[in-house]
Amino acid sequence: MDAESIAGLVGLGVGLLVLLALTIFESRSYKREHNGEGMVHHWLAEHHMLNWRRKH
C-alpha cells in the first residue's frame, strides 16, 4: 500500500466515525425533545406501520 491509499482509508475511517457520532447525538437530542420517543418509532407511527397486522 502506498501513502495515498493509507491516507484514503484513514480519511474514510474518520468520516465514518464523525457520521456515527452525529447520528448518536441527533438521536439523543430528538428523544430529549420528544418525551423519549425515538425517530424510528415516530416515523413508523406516523406512517401507520406499527399497527399493520390489525388491519388484515
Buried (B, 14 or more C-beta within 10 A) or exposed (E): EEEEEEEEEEEEEEEEEEEEEEEEEEEEEEBEEEEEEEEEBEEBEEEEEEEEEEEE
